[in-house]
Amino acid sequence: MPHLDVSVNGRIYSLTCDAGQEEHLRELAAHLDRKVMALSESVGQIGDARLLLMAGLLTTEEYLAAVQRLEGQAQATVDLARSEEIAVEALEAATKRVEDIAARLGAA
């Protein structure tokens, strides 16, 4: 397993990961580092553990909000598809009524 060092809040952490995942892990650590740095600018250096916890909570909040948005979009897509089905059924029913009326008029 590859070993790599990442920096979060000025501290170096040695990690291992699956082969080929090094760059992805670096990107994740950089994202976390940006969160921690923003927090430390906002609340000060309150300790690594608390900063990491707060960054983790904020990231989790963002993740859950994104999941909710995706679920809402998925439901909207389902609703739109159902609305389309209803519209098609209504159009088919109206077409049949018009055809029936035309047939009766033609027979009269």
N, C-alpha and C positions, 0 to 999 in steps of 0.2 A: 504494500500500500504506500502510495506517495505521502511524504511528509511535507508540510509547508508551514510557513510562519505568516500570521496575519496580525495586523495592528488594530486595536480598538481602544480608543481613548488614550493613545500614547503608550499602551502596553502591548507587548508582543506575546502572542499565544501560538504555541506549536500544535498543529493539528494533523490528523491523517484523514485521508479520504480515498474513495475508490479511484482507480486509474481513470484518467480522462476528466475527472471532476474538479481538478485543481482551479481552473479559471472560474468556474461557477462558484466554488467556495470563496475565492477571493472577492468576487462580486457581492456575494451575500455579506461577507465580513465588511466590505467597504460601505454597503448600505447601512449595516448596523453601526458602524463607526460614525457615519454622518448623523444618524439619529442620536447617538450618545453625545456627540459634540454639540449638536443643537440643544439638547437638554442641558448639558453642562453650562452652555452660554446663558440659558434661561434660568436655571435654578442653582448654578454653581457646582463646584466639585463636592458632591455629597457622598462620595464613595463609589467605587466601581460596581459593587453588588447592586446598590440602589439605582444607579444610572442604567445598568444593564437590565434590571427588572423593569424600570419605567420604559426603556426603549423597547423591550419585549412586549410590554402591555400595549404601547402605542402601535407597534407593528401588528400585533394581533387584532387590535381594534380596526386598523385599516384593512386587514385581510378579511375580517368578518363583514365589514361594510361592503367590500368588493363582492364577497360571496352573496350577500343579500341583493346587491344590484344585479348580479348575474341570474339569481333565482327569479327576481322580478322580471327581467328581460325574457327569461325562458317561459315564464307564465304568460307574459304579454304575447309571445310568439304562439303559444298554445291557444290563447284567447283569439288571436287574429286568425289562426287557421280555422278555429271553430266558427268564427263569424263569417269567414269565407264559405265554409260548408253551408251555413244557414242561408247565405245570400244565393248560392247556387241552387239550393233546394227551393227557395222562394221563386227564383227566376224560372226554374223548370215547371213549377206549379202554375205560374202565370202563363207560361208558354202553352201548357196543356189546356188551360181555360180558354185562351185566345183561339187555339186550334179547334176546340170543341164548339165555340161560338161560331167560328168560320164554317165549320162543317154543318151546323144547324142552319146557318144562313144560306149555304149552298144548296141544302136539301129543300129549302122553302120555296 
